[in-house]
């Protein structure tokens, strides 16, 4: 039983930190505190990522509309997420440092397919999913050289900016955030903030850290728009109800 418990604890703690905490009873070790906090945050982010975009997916399904969601922005965001987790996987970074990318990619791909489907093209939706699965399988299988993956990760910075800017501009033009889910946007913003810390602790990779810094900034702008257009969206809904 003790070995099982130790095994569970070691999913969060390193052997060194396990010794510091449970053998030496040194609970004030700063490096271990940072490492443990980073690992715990990473696991929490991964757990949360399993459902982070589900509110967005459900909102689209419920309304049977993807109004206000720019498909090109979704494509770029999906590219950025995929490049991030593929690079991290090939570089053998700890799963706790990038694992949420897998779940975010799946959910973002589903959103892209739904936008295409409700845009009147079920054929494009099916083709998109098929091509995406094939490309991801090829990249993570080791076919793509590491230098290429690093380059893709490097160009993620302008791609993230472009992806979010497209959505920001779409919101501005519409004077509304449309079918964007507030829950999803808040979770993405909080997750990107936490990832800056965990990336510093667990990878030390400058390009990964820069990506999350840019993600935090751009996600923050969309969160601000949610607050800005909150009353506008409520007013529009009330007008529609009165007309009915």
N, C-alpha and C positions, 0 to 999 in steps of 0.2 A: 504493500500500500504506500509506503514511504517513497519507493522508487517511482511509482505512478505519479504521486504528488509532485515529486521533484521534476519529473518529465514535463508535467503541465506548467510548472513555474518557469522551467528553462525555455518555454516558448516565448516568454517575455524577457527573462533575465539571461545574461551571459553567464558562463561558468564562473568568471571572475566576480561578477556582481552577486551571484548566488553565494559564493564563499564569503564575500564582504558582509552580506545581510544575515545569512543563516548559520555561518560558522564563526565569524569574528564579531557578529552583531554590531557591525559598524554601519548604522543607518544614516550617517551624515556624509557618506562618500559622494562628492559632487559629480564626478564623471559617471558613476553608476546611476545616480539620480537622473541625469540627462539622458543616458542610454535607455533606462527603463521607461522614462516618460515618452521618449521618442518611439520606442517599440510599442508601448501601450496605445499611443495616439495612432500609430500606423495600423494596428489591428482594429482599432475603433473606426478609423476612416474606411478600411476595407469592408467591415461589417455594415457600415452605413451606406457604402456605395452600392450594395446589393439592391437597395430600394431607392437610391437617391433620385433617379429620373422616372421612377414609376408614377409619381403624381402627375408628371408632364404627359406620360403615355396615357394614363387614365383620363386626363382632361381632354386630350385629343379624341379618344375613343368615345367619351361621353357626349361631346359636342358634335362628333362626326365631322370635325373641321380642324384644319391646321392653320387657320387664319392668323396672320401676324408672325408666323415662324418662317424665316427665310431659309430656303433649302440650301442655298450656297453657303450660308453661315454654318448650317449643320454639317455640310460636307467638310468644310475647313476644320471645324471643331473635331470631327471624327478623325480626320487625318492627323491632327495634333495629338489626340489621345492615343491613337494607334502607334504613331512614331515613338511616343514616350514609353509605352509599355513594351514595345518590341525591342527598343534599344536597351531598356533596363533588364529585360529577360536575357538577351544575348550577352550582356555585360555581367550577368550573374549577381546582380544586386539583390539584397534580401527581399523576399516577397512582400514583407511588411512595408517596404519602401515604395512599392509601385503596384501592388496587387489590385487596388481599386480600378486601375486603368482597364483591366480585363472586363470588369462588370460595367464600367462607364461606356466602353466601346460597344458592348452588346446592346445596351439600352439606347445609345445614340444612334446606332445602326437601325434599330427598330423605329425610332422617331423619324429618321430620314425616310424609311420605307413607308411609314404612315403619311408623311407629308406628300410623298409621291402618289400614294394610293388615293388619298382624299383630294389630291389635285387632279384626279381623273385618269390616272395611268397605273393600273394594277400591274401591267406588263413590265413597266419600268421599275416598279417596286420589287418584283421578283428577281429581275435581272440584276438590280443593284445589290441585293442581299447575296446572290450567288457569286457575283464578281468579288465582292468584299471578302467573303469567306475564303475564296481561292487565293486572293492576294495575301491575306493575313497568314494563312497556312504556309505559303511559300516563304514569307519573311521570317517567321519564327522557326522554320525548319533548318535555318542556317544557310539557305541559298544566297541571301543578300549578305555582302561583306560588311564587316563592322564599320569600315570607313564610310560606307553609304548610309548606314543607320545613324552614325554620328552626324553626318551632314543633314539628314532629314530632321534629326533632333535639333540641330542648330537653326534650321530655317523655321522651326516651330514658333520661334518668337514673333516674327512678322505674321505668320499664319494665324496665331492666336489673336493677335491684334486685329487682323483683317476679319477673322470669323466673328469676333465679338462686336467689331465696329459695324459690320453689316447689320447685325441684330439691333444695335443701338440706333443706327440710322433708320432702320425699318420702324422701330418703336416711335422715333421722333416724327417721321412722316405720317404715321397712322395716328399720332397723338394718343397712343394707347399701347399697352404691352400685350394685347390680344390674348392668345391662348397660352402664353408663358405661365408656367406654374411658379408661384412665389416660393413655395416650399423647396422646390428643386433649386431655384436660384440662390436661396439663402444657404442651402446645404453645400452647394458648389463653392460659394464664397468662403464659408467657414472651413471647408476641406482644403482649399488652396492655401489658406493662411497657415493651417496646421502643417501642411506638406512642406512649407519653406523650412520649418524647424526640423522635421524628420529627415528631409533630404540633406541638410547640413550635417546632421548626426550620423546618418546611415550610409550615405553615398559620397559626400564631399565633392560631388561632380558639379562643377560650376554651371554647365549648360542646363542641367536638370533644375538646379536652384533658380537660375534666371527664368526658366520657363514658368515655375510656380509663382515667382514674383510678378511676372507679367499677367499670369492668370488671375492672381488676386486683384490686381489693379482693374483689369477689364471686367471681371465678375462683379467687382464693387460698383462700377459704373451702372451696370444693369440693375443691381439691387437698388441703387439710388433712383433709377427710372421707375422701378416698381412702386416706390414710395411716392414719387412725383405724380405718376398717372393713376394712383390708387383711387382717388376720388372721381377722376374722369371716367374710369371703368365702371364704378358704382353708379354714376349718373346715367351713363349710357344704358346700363341694364334696367334701371328704373324707368327710363323713357320707353324702352321696348315693352316692359310689363304694362305700362299705362295704355299703349297703343293696342295691346291685346284686349 
